[in-house]
Amino acid sequence: MDFKESTFMYLLGCAVVAFIVLQSVFFLVKAWKQGKKLGIPASTLKSTVISSALFTIAPAFAILATVITLAGSLGLVLPWIRLSVIGNITYEATAAQAALDGFGVSGGLNFPVQDKAVFAAVAWVMSVGSVLPLILLPLFMRKIQNKIGSSVKKNAEWADLMSAAAFIGLIAAFISRSVSGAGKPEIIGDGAGVMSVSVLLSSMIFMVIISKICTKPKMTWLEPFAMPLSMFLALGVAVLLSQTLPANIVKFEWRG
């Protein structure tokens, strides 16, 4: 049996998920009781719970896509554990790739991790990196908010520009790898190629189309689903191309 999906790993995953669910139920019950004490009508409390539950559906699709992305290399359980607690594809994939690069593992997330020491290191890097914000934010969040608030009041346009630039820079790092390529020529999937560029372009096109649809008054509910839908549709394009295009085109790659 693959150690990445052993019985111990599944038991660990179930324990983590059970803890998260129990914690959520605990705070839900506490919040409900507090709402009753404040005199909030039961109908209002129910509608709040329902709307909150529905709001979690869209992020869940993005999380599922991230688990699928990482499962090929790290197995199903570790990404499942990580994303049940905290994380997203921009951090988890970057942290895992950085750990694999540190061990000199060729192919990165394109191939299954076979070494237990490498797997453990990847798990530590992904976990510790997410723990640090949980420690720093309670200590420094108020100061950070005050600084950001004063900066926004002085120059709101500059604050919006810096925020957009940070996000665009993060996305550009992923786009550059899809276009320029990296890695060893003898390893299929370790560089950029027809498939990576096709998925990149299709996801961008789907995102633009869905964003346009979301501008219609009766379709604003679709906005939270825009990114996960674009990701899944792009995955569908990748599967379709891999099954229809000739093998030499599917495997055609270049290196930067």
C-alpha positions in Angstrom: 0.0 0.0 0.0 1.2 3.5 -0.8 2.4 5.2 2.4 0.7 8.4 1.3 -2.7 6.8 1.5 -2.1 4.3 4.2 -4.7 3.4 6.9 -2.8 5.6 9.4 -3.0 8.6 7.0 -6.8 8.1 6.5 -7.3 7.8 10.3 -5.3 11.0 10.8 -7.4 12.8 8.1 -10.6 11.6 9.7 -9.5 12.8 13.1 -8.6 16.3 11.8 -11.9 16.6 9.9 -13.8 15.4 12.9 -12.1 18.1 15.1 -12.9 20.8 12.5 -16.6 19.7 12.3 -17.0 19.5 16.1 -15.3 22.9 16.5 -17.7 24.4 13.9 -20.8 22.9 15.6 -19.6 24.1 19.0 -19.3 27.7 17.8 -22.6 27.4 15.9 -24.4 26.4 19.0 -22.8 29.1 21.1 -23.6 31.7 18.4 -27.2 30.5 18.2 -27.7 30.7 22.0 -26.1 34.2 22.1 -28.4 35.3 19.3 -31.5 34.1 21.3 -30.2 36.0 24.3 -30.0 39.2 22.2 -33.6 38.7 21.1 -32.8 37.9 17.5 -35.8 36.1 15.9 -35.4 32.4 15.1 -36.3 33.1 11.4 -33.4 35.5 11.2 -31.0 33.0 12.8 -32.1 30.3 10.4 -31.7 32.5 7.3 -28.3 33.5 8.5 -27.2 29.9 9.0 -28.6 28.9 5.6 -27.0 31.8 3.7 -23.7 31.1 5.5 -23.8 27.4 4.5 -24.6 28.3 0.9 -21.8 30.8 0.8 -19.3 28.0 1.6 -20.2 26.0 -1.5 -18.2 28.1 -4.0 -14.9 28.0 -1.9 -15.4 24.3 -1.5 -15.2 23.8 -5.3 -11.9 25.7 -5.4 -10.6 23.6 -2.5 -11.7 20.4 -4.3 -9.8 21.5 -7.4 -6.7 22.1 -5.2 -6.9 18.7 -3.6 -7.2 17.1 -7.1 -4.2 19.1 -8.3 -2.0 18.0 -5.4 -3.2 14.5 -5.1 -1.2 13.2 -8.1 2.0 14.0 -6.3 1.2 14.0 -2.6 -1.7 11.5 -2.5 -5.2 12.3 -1.5 -5.0 12.5 2.3 -2.3 15.2 2.9 -4.0 17.8 0.7 -7.3 16.8 2.2 -5.9 17.4 5.7 -4.2 20.7 4.8 -7.2 22.2 3.1 -9.6 21.1 5.7 -7.9 23.5 8.1 -6.5 26.4 6.2 -4.9 27.1 2.8 -5.5 27.6 -0.9 -4.0 26.6 -4.2 -1.6 29.6 -4.4 0.0 28.8 -1.1 -0.2 25.0 -1.0 1.2 24.4 -4.5 3.9 27.0 -4.0 5.0 25.6 -0.7 5.0 22.0 -1.9 6.9 22.9 -5.0 9.5 24.8 -3.0 10.1 21.8 -0.7 10.5 19.5 -3.7 12.9 21.8 -5.4 14.9 22.0 -2.2 15.4 18.2 -2.3 16.2 18.4 -6.0 13.2 16.3 -7.0 12.8 16.3 -10.7 9.3 16.9 -12.1 8.0 18.6 -8.9 4.2 18.1 -8.5 3.9 16.3 -11.8 5.1 13.0 -10.4 4.2 11.0 -7.2 6.5 11.5 -4.2 8.1 8.2 -3.4 10.5 9.1 -0.6 9.0 9.3 2.9 11.6 11.9 4.1 10.7 14.2 1.1 7.0 13.6 1.8 7.4 14.5 5.5 9.4 17.6 4.6 6.7 18.8 2.2 4.0 18.2 4.9 6.1 20.3 7.3 6.7 23.2 4.9 3.0 23.3 3.9 1.9 23.2 7.6 4.4 25.5 9.3 4.0 28.2 6.7 0.3 28.3 7.5 0.7 28.2 11.3 2.8 31.4 11.4 0.0 33.8 10.3 -2.2 32.3 13.0 0.4 33.3 15.5 1.3 36.7 14.1 -2.2 38.0 13.3 -3.6 38.1 16.9 -0.4 39.9 18.0 -0.1 42.4 15.2 -3.4 42.6 13.3 -4.6 45.7 15.1 -1.4 47.6 14.3 -1.5 46.4 10.7 -5.1 47.4 10.3 -4.4 50.8 11.8 -1.5 51.4 9.4 -3.5 50.2 6.4 -6.5 52.3 7.4 -4.4 55.4 7.7 -2.7 54.7 4.3 -6.1 54.2 2.6 -7.4 57.4 4.1 -4.4 59.3 2.8 -4.4 57.8 -0.7 -7.1 55.2 -1.5 -6.1 54.9 -5.1 -2.5 54.0 -4.2 -3.7 51.4 -1.7 -5.9 49.8 -4.3 -3.0 49.8 -6.8 -0.6 48.1 -4.4 -3.1 45.4 -3.5 -3.8 44.7 -7.2 -0.1 44.7 -8.0 0.6 42.1 -5.2 -2.2 39.8 -6.5 -1.1 40.2 -10.2 2.5 39.4 -9.2 1.4 36.2 -7.5 -0.6 35.1 -10.5 2.2 36.1 -12.9 4.5 33.6 -11.2 2.2 30.7 -12.1 1.6 32.1 -15.6 5.3 32.4 -16.3 5.9 28.7 -15.5 3.0 27.7 -17.8 4.5 29.7 -20.7 8.2 29.7 -20.3 8.8 26.2 -18.9 11.4 24.8 -16.7 13.0 21.5 -15.7 14.7 18.6 -17.5 13.9 17.9 -21.1 13.9 14.1 -20.5 11.0 14.4 -18.1 7.6 14.7 -19.7 5.4 17.3 -17.9 8.4 19.1 -16.4 8.2 22.1 -18.7 5.7 24.2 -20.6 3.9 23.0 -23.7 0.7 22.8 -25.7 -1.3 21.4 -22.7 -0.1 24.0 -20.2 -0.7 26.9 -22.5 -4.1 25.5 -23.6 -5.2 25.2 -20.0 -4.0 28.7 -19.2 -5.8 30.3 -22.1 -9.0 28.3 -21.6 -9.2 29.2 -17.9 -8.7 32.9 -18.8 -11.4 32.7 -21.4 -13.8 30.9 -19.1 -13.2 33.5 -16.4 -13.9 36.4 -18.7 -17.1 34.8 -20.0 -18.4 33.9 -16.5 -17.4 37.4 -15.2 -19.5 39.0 -18.0 -22.4 36.8 -17.1 -22.1 37.8 -13.5 -22.7 41.4 -14.4 -26.3 40.7 -15.4 -28.7 41.6 -12.5 -30.2 38.1 -12.2 -26.8 36.3 -12.4 -24.9 38.0 -9.6 -25.3 34.9 -7.5 -22.8 33.2 -9.9 -19.9 35.5 -8.9 -18.5 33.4 -6.0 -18.5 30.4 -8.3 -16.5 32.2 -11.1 -13.0 31.0 -10.2 -13.8 27.4 -9.3 -16.0 27.0 -12.4 -13.2 28.3 -14.6 -10.7 25.9 -13.0 -13.0 22.9 -13.5 -13.8 23.9 -17.1 -10.1 24.3 -17.8 -9.5 20.9 -16.4 -12.2 19.5 -18.7 -10.4 21.1 -21.7 -7.2 19.5 -20.6 -8.9 16.0 -20.4 -10.6 16.6 -23.8 -7.4 17.7 -25.5 -5.4 14.8 -24.1 -7.9 12.4 -25.5 -8.4 13.9 -28.9 -5.1 15.4 -30.0 -2.2 13.3 -31.4 0.2 12.1 -28.7 3.1 14.0 -30.2 1.2 17.3 -29.8 0.0 16.5 -26.3 3.6 15.7 -25.2 5.2 18.6 -27.1 7.0 20.8 -24.7 9.7 23.5 -24.5 12.0 24.8 -21.8 12.9 28.4 -21.0 
